[in-house]
Amino acid sequence: MKPAFSVIFLTTLLGAGQGLFLALFTHQSYALFGLLPMQSDAFYGYGSLLALLLLIGGLTASFFHLGRPERAWRSAAMWRTSWLSREVIALPAFMGTVFLFGVAHLTGYRPEVVTLPSGLLIDLSIVLGGIGTLLAFTLFVCTAMIYACLRFLREWHSPLTVINYILMGGSSGFILASFYASYAAPDQADFFAGWAIIITLLAFAGRWASLVRNAHLKQKSTIQTAIGVKHPYIVQRSMGSMGGSFNTREFFHGKDAAFMRMIKPTFLLLAFVAPLTLLALGLFTPALLGVAFILQYIGLLAERWFFFAQANHPQNLYYQTIG
């Protein structure tokens, strides 16, 4: 497939925003049970607004791959059957919840909602955080299932697609949270960095598993099934549509095999190996946590490009093969 950079920025920015919010609420949840010191409202509030800025950036990027942006609202109409429609509904719901979570902290408006039998006080920010967590995972699933539900694109049609979207988004969000905490709450940076290392290792394992799986895929479609002819020996002498059509432009990335071989180790190094190294060093030098996030984000851009480009549409058997 031909990667659309608007979708690449959409999915990576949304993932970082979702991961950052999950990191902040994870810390607040630990603090609620006395496992960590509760931080100031400003820490959670400004952190959630940073997550909201990433989400707004992703939403803005999404409009660049719409032919008629003014009709974007119609994309939510098919929510019963379309994962894209579900994503369109889940994203603003999540953004609204993140906004309210941040406002509740920044204004100090956190009224008591319920007191548990154990005496634990649940205020409005905890309720909003819980709702936001559910919506964050719902959004991860909806975004990933847009691709994982396509049976004819076998590189995408796997539970690993959903798992990797969640883990890579969580990894980038926790790395950003560790950098944010290194300045806003230095004594808590180790907590975020520790979780970032664990999630990044899991993301590395998940992405590696998908690469191994896809390397051993045996395509069900052949040149015979592509054109509906069962003869055992078929040679294509010219490209379909005489070498120029929507099909030849939009369903193939146009890069050669050498480029595809090069980009794979590049994104593995930038998205996983380098951040893990910098996270370990960042425990002693906080500035490296910011470098880790930047390098990983560049790596995730390359990873997402490869994710889209690796999907081999069956129509390419006809339109992209030259005998």
N, C-alpha and C positions, 0 to 999 in steps of 0.2 A: 504494500500500500504506500501511497505518497503521504508522508507526515505533514500535517498542517501545524504550523508553528503557533497559531492561536490556540489550538487544542493542547499542544505541549505546554505552553505557559499556563493555560487554564488548569490542567490536572496537577502540575507541580506546585503552583501557587496555592491552590485549594488544599493540597495535601499538607503543605507547610503550615498553613493557617489552622487546619484541623488538628494537626499534631501539636502545635503550640498551645492551643486551648486545652487539649487533653492533658498536656504536661502541667499547666497551671492548676487545673482542677484536681489532678492527681496529687499535687503537693498540698492543696487545701484539704483534700480528703484525709491524707496522712496526718495533717495538723489537727483536723477535727477529732481524731482518735488519740491525740497526744503523742503521736510517733515522731512528729517534727514540730518545731516552733511555728506558730501561726505568724504569717507575715502581715505587713500593713495592707490596708485597703488599696493604697496606691500601687503596690506591687502587683496585685491581681488585676486591678483595674486597668492600669496602663499596659500590662502584658496582654490582656484580652483585646484592647484597642489595637495593639500591634497585630494580633491575629486577625482582627477585622480588616485592617488595611491589606493584608495578604489576600483575604477572601475577596475584597473589592477589586484588587488587581486581577485575580483570576476571573471574576465575573466580567470585568471590562474586556479581558482578552477574548472571552467567549463570543462577544459581539462581532469580532473580526472574521469569523467564519460563517456568518449568517448572510444569506443573500438579501433578505428583507428584514433588517433588525427591528423595524417598527412592528413586525408581526411576531416577535419573539414570545409574547404571552400565549400565543396559540399552541406553543410546544408543550404546554402542560395539560392539554385537553385529553390526551390518550393515556392517562395515568394507570388505567386498568391493565394495559398490555405493554406499555413502553417504559423501559428503564430510563430513557432520556427524559420522558415526562416526569417520572418520579424524581430524577435528579433536579429538574427545574423547580419542583415543589420543595424538595428537601433543602436546597441551597439557601433560598431566602429565609426559610424557617430557622435554619441554623445560624445564619448571619444575624437575624433578629434576636435570637437567644444570646448570642455572644455579646451583642450590643447591650442588652438589658443586664447581663452579668457584669459587664464593665461599669455600666452606669450605677448599678446597685452598690458596687464597691467604692466608686469615686465620689458618690454623693453620701455614702454612709447609710443609705436607706436599706437596711437589712432586718426587717421585722421578723419576729419569731413566727414560724409556721406551725411547728409541732415540737413537743418535748417527748422524747422516747422514754419508755419505762426505766431505762438505765440512767436517766437524767441528762442524756445527750440532747443539746439544743440544736434543732434544725432551723436555720433561718432562710430567708428568701434566696440568698446567693447560692446556698447549697442545693435548693430545689432547681434553680436555673442551671446550675452546673450539671446536675444529674440529667436534666432534659437535654442540655447541650451535648452531653456525652452520648446519649442515645442518638441524637440527630447527627452527630459527627460520624458515628459508625454507619448509620443509615446512608449518609451521603457517600462514604467510602464504598459501600456495597453497590449503591445505585450507579456511581461513576464507573466502577470496575465491570459491573454486569452489562453495561452498554456494549462492551467488547467481548466479555466472556460468554454471552448468550448466543454469539454468532457461531453456529455449528460448522459452517463451511469454511471459516477461518480457524483452522485447527490449532495454530500457534497461540490463539487467544482463548479458545474454548477449553478452559481448565480452571479448577478451583484455585490454582496457583496465581491466576490473574488477580482475583479478589484479595488473596492473602498478601500478595506483593504490594498492591496499592495501599493497603492498610499499614503494612510494616514500613514501607519507604516513606509514606507521609508521616507516620509516627516518628521515624528516625530523624527526618529533617526538622520536625517540630520540637523534639526534645533537644536536639543540638542547638537550635536557636534559643530555646528556653535556658540552656546552660550558659550561653553567651549573655543573654539578658540578665540572668541572675548574677553573673560575675560582677556586674556593675550595680544592679538594683538591690541585691541581697547576697553579697559575696560568700557568706557562710553556708548558703544553700546551693551553690553552684555544683558542688560535688554530688548532690542528690540527683540533679538533672543530668549531669555528665555520666554518672553511673548507669542510669536507666538508658541514656542515649547509646552507650556502648552495647548494652544488652540488646536493645531493639535493632541497632545497626548490624550486629552480628546475625540476628535472626533474619533481617532483610537480605543480608548477603547470602545466607543459606537458601532462602526462598528464591531469590533471583537466579542463583546458580542452578538450583533444581529445575527451574523453568528453562534455562538455557540447555541443560542436559536433555530434558524432555523433548524440546523442540528440535534438537540436533538429531534425534532418533525417530522423528516422525516420518511415517511413510504416507505420502499423499494418496488420497483415494481417487482424485481426478487424474486423468491422463489426457494426452492429445486426442485420443479416440473419443473419450467422453466429452471433451470440450467441443468437438464439432459434430458429434453424433454419428461417427463412422466407425465400424468395428474391425476394419481391416488391420492386420497385425503390423503392417509396415507403412507408416505415413511420414512423409517429409514435407515440411512447410517451406515454401520458396519465397514468400513475401509476408510482411506484416499485415495484419488485418487493417481495413480502412486505408490501405496504401500509406500507412505510417503516420497518420495524424487524426486524432479524434479525442473526445472526452475520455474514452476508455484507455487510450495509450498514454494520456497525461496524468490521470487521477488515480490509477490503480497500480502504479509502479513508481518506486522512489528514484529511479534513474541513475543510481550509483553503481560503480563496478564492484567486483568481488573483493578486490584489494581494500577498498574503502570499508566494506562491511566487516572484513577481518580486522581492520584497524580500530574501528569504533568500539568493538566489544571489549577488549582489554582496557581501552581508554575510560569507558564509563565504569567499569569494575574498579579501576584504580581510584578515580576521582570520587565516585559515589560511596565507596565502602572502605577501601584500604587506607586511603589518605585520611579520611575523617576519623577512623578508629585510632590511627597513630596520633593525630592531633588532639583528639579527645584525651588520650592518656597523658600527653605532654601538657595539655591545657589545665590539668589539675594543678600544675605548678606555675603555668604562665597563662592567665585568663585570656589574653589577646588572641591566643591561638584558637580559642573556641569560635571566635568570629571567622577566622580563616577557614576553620573546619566547615562551618555552615556555607560559606561562599563556594569553596571547592566542591562540596557535596551537591550544592544546587546546580552548579555547572555540569557535574556528573549526572545528575538526575535529568537535566535537559537532554544530554546525550543518550541516556538510558531510554527516555521516553521516545526520542526519535527512532532509536533502534527497535523499540517495542512495536511502533507502528510500521516501520519499514520491513520488519521481518515477516509480517503477515503476508502470505502469498495468496492473493485472490485467484481462484480457479480460472478466471477469464484471462489471466496472464499467459496461460498455456497457448491461447490463440493469438492474443494481441501483442505479446512481447517476445515471441520466439521467431527467430529468423533462421531459415535453413541454410 
